[in-house]
């Protein structure tokens, strides 16, 4: 089915009562939800691994799959405007939890997107802990009998995120002070950059506005040359052609492919949020510290 993800848990065929169904908007949220839900809820993702979620176009089959779900989980901050169609398909009685509610977002400060919130808050392990708290609350309302289990699972997952924070902080602290500019296709690393003392530059602010204008391209090439950036990167859900042009024009390496809006498949480098972060930071450290080139 088009909406299932590798983190989905199939319904039981053993005659046991069916579990409540939680439908998330993309695979990263499905992974987080599964860590909290355990075996008490069935977690699905509307989008598949590798999908570009900013401008996702739901199919009729996707909309059909939204019917009969018990909870919809979204990121918010303007990321999934298309999800309103799922809400309508699911019916007015289906609760929705927006994981970014209550956060103070970082603004996008680039061209026409200035003043809009940056939606990629899950890229900060510290902010991701707040996502977990929202999931625990929502799941406890959905399945009160499982509240204690959700609380325990949530706390265990938050401990993993705290450990990840320490791990990423130690890794990124090894970068030289003059090589801490992270150059990507999309401005999706603002929260991570702020938490770990990196600067950020990119070709476009969000994938929904991913037109590479001559002005943006020239400006980024100038920045990479001026700052002597050793490596540039791009995300898995968009074409890296323009970023490779930046590399050719500046002499920088193409440092590899990040995962942000989508997990990889189960055998890929980013099958979970924790592994996604480790993969990205490993590329950052190897690229900006002068490691192996990715071709």
HELIX and SHEET records of a PDB file:
HELIX    1   1 UNK A   27  UNK A   37  1                                  11    
HELIX    2   2 UNK A   60  UNK A   65  1                                   6    
HELIX    3   3 UNK A   81  UNK A   83  5                                   3    
HELIX    4   4 UNK A   84  UNK A   90  1                                   7    
HELIX    5   5 UNK A  111  UNK A  113  5                                   3    
HELIX    6   6 UNK A  121  UNK A  123  5                                   3    
HELIX    7   7 UNK A  125  UNK A  142  1                                  18    
HELIX    8   8 UNK A  144  UNK A  146  5                                   3    
HELIX    9   9 UNK A  147  UNK A  172  1                                  26    
HELIX   10  10 UNK A  190  UNK A  196  1                                   7    
HELIX   11  11 UNK A  207  UNK A  209  5                                   3    
HELIX   12  12 UNK A  214  UNK A  227  1                                  14    
HELIX   13  13 UNK A  241  UNK A  250  1                                  10    
HELIX   14  14 UNK A  273  UNK A  288  1                                  16    
SHEET    1   A 4 UNK A  41  UNK A  45  0                                        
SHEET    2   A 4 UNK A  20  UNK A  24  1                                        
SHEET    3   A 4 UNK A  71  UNK A  74  1                                        
SHEET    4   A 4 UNK A  95  UNK A  98  1                                        
SHEET    1   B 2 UNK A 107  UNK A 108  0                                        
SHEET    2   B 2 UNK A 116  UNK A 117 -1                                        
SHEET    1   C 2 UNK A 181  UNK A 186  0                                        
SHEET    2   C 2 UNK A 199  UNK A 204  1                                        
SHEET    1   D 2 UNK A 231  UNK A 235  0                                        
SHEET    2   D 2 UNK A 253  UNK A 258  1                                        
END                                                                             
